[in-house]
Amino acid sequence: MTLNIVFEACSDYPAILASGRKEANKKKLVRKIGKLGHQLSELNKLLKEPDTVLGYDFERVHKAYLRHVHRNEESVRPFWQLRSDLEFLSSYLELSLYRAQKEADFPHVPDNQAKTYIVDCAYGLALYEGTPPFVTTPGSDFSSMCSIIYEMATGVPDESLAGAINRFARSSDRAEADENELTYSEQRESLRDEDNFFDVKENAPVLKARVNELTAIFRDQTLSEELKVLIHCLLLDAIDEAERNEKMHGPFIMWASQMKVDWDGERRDCEDFQTRMLKIDIELGKLKRSKRRQSIDAN
């Protein structure tokens, strides 16, 4: 496993080194999303014009294309559905632009900080093996391990990665690695073993925070109507997930009487099901006996 991790880090090094700066890459990608969104919006406007008649023969041609090129006729869709999907894509691109303005790590873009990537690899190994300890001191065991991996990737020996180690120490990548280590640590697994409802209780504040975040976004008066529809859909899903988490039989609901369930209706449905199954068994038995008698008579 260690060799695989080091091999992947060394293999990715040239590609990472060739990438631009993260900020520049993000600006470039955001511009592309904005340009695509604008062109898609113009396309949707043209498709809505009454003299743009394209759908009358769309399904027949699409069906022939799928049949002869992909050997499939089941994926044929009406032209109006294609228009609907394009309108959704336009709204989704608008949502992506909104998130790019509000979230520092969205969208995820490549970076040319290849040395920091080497340090990230070494840190992951150190967490996995429990050694060497992470320090920013030049000449430490951790620094030496970074230099060895760097030499494997580049062929350059005895390179100091002190600057990269210091950058990594303050980076979000290290914070994410530490969070993952806590999430999958032996201590956490021990707590999960002691409490069957550990995950439910852990998810509760996260799901509540998600609902609050989406609620605040939905109240943003600068949002377009199309973007509000998407945010509202995400908010409804988040509320449903949070409510399901709280209604689980466990830390929030200890007794069956607390659960909002029509127990009488459930019992009646169960009895009705058992009655239907009994009738089916009776009919099946009659059918089998009838076939046996027919076989005997035939002989």
N, C-alpha and C positions, 0 to 999 in steps of 0.2 A: 504493500500500500504506500509506504514511504517513497519507494522508487517511482511509482506511478505519479504521485503528487509532484515530485521533483521533475520528472520527465515532462509532464504537461506544462509546468511553469517555464522550463527551459525552451520548450517548443513554441510557446506563445510569445516569448520575449521579443523576437524580431517584429512580429505584427503589432505588438503594443508600442514598441519603440517608434514605429512608422506612423502611429496615430498622432493627431494633433492634440493641442491642449484641451482639457475637458470643457472649459468655459467656451472656447471657440467652437468646439464640436457641438455643444448644446445649442449655441446661437444658430449654427448652420442648420441643424436638424429642425429647430423651431421655425426657421424661415421656410424650409421645405414643407413642413406641415401647414404653415399659413398659406403658402402658395397653392398647395394641393387643395386646401379647403376653399380658397377663393375660386379656383377653376371648377371645382365640383359644384359650388353654389351657382356659378354661371350656367353649368350644364343642366342642373336641376331646373333653373328658370326656363331654359330653352325647351326642355322636355314637357313643361307645363303649358307651353303656349298651344292654343287650340289648333293651329295649322301645322304643328309638328306631329304628323300622323306616321308613327313607326310601329305601333303595336298590332296592326291588323293581321300581319303575316309573320309576326315574330315567333310564335309558338311552333308553327309548321316548320320554319327554317331551323329553329333551335332543335326540334325533335329529330330532323334529318341529320343535323350535324352530330348530335350525341349518338345516334344510332350507328353511323358509319365511321366516326372517328374514335369514339370511346366505348362503342358496343353497349350503350346504356340509354334507355329511353325514360327511365323513372325519374330523372332529375329535371325534367322539363318544367319550367315555371312560367306563369303568365307575365306579360310585359309590365303590368302594373306593380307586380311584386319586385321586379328589378328596380323600378323607379322608387319604390318604398325603401329598398335596401340602400340605394344611393343617397336618399334623403337622411337615412339613419347614419350612414358613413359621414355625411357632412356634419351632423350634430356631434358625432363621436370625435371628429377632428377638432371641433370647437371645444369640446371637453378637454382634449389633450392639450390644447393651447392654454386653457385656463389653469390646468394642473401644472404646466411648465412654469407659469408665472408665480404660482403659490408654493410649489414644492421644490426644494433644492435638489432632490435626487431624481426628479422626473423631467424628461425621460432619461433612462439609463443610457449613457453614451460612453464610448471608449476614451481612454486617456493615454498619453504617452509617458506616464510616470512608470517606466519599466522597472527601475530600481526599487521603487516602492512596492511594486508587484512582487518582486523577489522577497522583500521583507515580509510581505503578507504571507507568502508561501512558507517562509521560515517560522513565522509566528504560529501558523496553523499546525505545523509539525511539533513545535514546542508545546502547544496546548495538548495535542494528542498524546505525546510521549511524557509530558510532565517535566521536560527538561530540554534545553537549558532555560533558565529563567530569563524573562524579557527585561532587558535593561538598555538604556541608551548610551552606556559607557563605551567609548572606543576601545577595541582590543578585548572585549568580553567574549565569553563563549558564544553568546547569541550573535555578536557581530562577526565572529569567525565563521559560524554556520552560514550566515548571509553571504559572506565572501566566497565560500566554497560553492554555493548554489549559483552565484553570479559567474564564477569561473566556468562552471559546467555549461551555462547558457551562452557565454561570450568567448571563452578561451582566455580571458584576461585574468591573471592571478593577482592576489593580494590587493584587490580593489577595496577602498574604504567606502562603506555605505552609511556612514554616520549621519549624513544629511537626510538620506531616505529613511533611516530608522527614526530620526526625530520627527519627520513629517508623518510617518505612519503612527507614531505614538499619539498624535493629536487628531488623527483622521477618523472619519465615520466608519471606515473599514475595520479599524481596530475595535471600535465600540460595537459594531455588528458581530464581530468574531467573539467578543466577550459575552454578548447577549446570547449567542448560539451555545456557547460553552455552558452558561448558566441553565439554558433551556434543556440541554441534554446531559447535564451533569449527574453523577451518581447520587448526590444529595437530593436533587429534584426527583430522580427516579425512586429514591427511598421514600420521599414524602408522598409520591403517587401510590406506592405500594401500601402505605399506611392509611390512605384516604381514597376511597373509591370515587369520590366526587371532586377530586383535586382539580381536574381539567375544567369542570363546570364552573367552579368558583374562580379559577384563574381567568376564564374567558369573560366572566360577567363585567368587570370594569373595562376590559378592552372593547367589548361590544357596545357598552354604554357610551364610551368615548367616541366610537365611530358614529353612533346615532347623533350625538351632540355636534360632531364635526359636520356631518351632512346637513343637519338642521340649520347650522350657521351659514353654510354655503347656499342653501336654498333661499335664505332670506336676503341674499345679496341682490340689491336692486339693479346691479349692472348686468345681470344675466339675461340672455335672450330667452324667449319663450321656449325655443327648441331645447336649449341647454337646461332650462328648468325642468322640462319633462324628464330628461335623463337623470338629473340629480334626484328628482322625486321618486323615480323608479328605484334607484340605488338606496334611497332613504327607506322606502317601504320594505325592501329586502333586509336592510339592516335592522329595522324594527322587528320584523318577523323572526329573524335569527335571535335577537336579544330576548324576545318573549318566549321562544321555544326553549332557550337556555334556562330561563327562570321557571318555566313550567315543568322542567324535568323532575322526575321523582328522585330526590337527593337532598342537596343542602338547603334548598328553598322550600321544598314540599316533602314532608316526612311521611305523611299518611295518605292513604288512597282517598279518604274523605275530603282532603284538601284539593285534590285534582278536579279541575272543571270538566268532568266527564259525565255524560248521561248514563249512569250505571244500569238503571232499569232498561233503557233502550239497548245497551250493550248486551244485557242478559237475554232480552227478547230476541235480538238478532242471533245470538248464539243458539237459543232454543229452536228458532226457525231453521237455522242452518242444519242442526242435528236432525230435525224432522225431515227436511228435504233429502239429506243423505240416507236416512232410513228408507224413504220411499224409493230412492234410486237403487239401494241394495236389494229391496224386495223385487223391483222390476227386473234387475239384473239376474236374480236367482230364478225367476220365472222363465226368463229368456234362455238361460242355460239348460234348465230342465226340459223346456220345449225342444231344444236342439237335440238333447240326448234321446228323447222319445222318437223324434223324427229319424235319428240315426238307427235306433233299434228297429223301428218299423221297416226302414229301407232294407236292413239285413234280413 
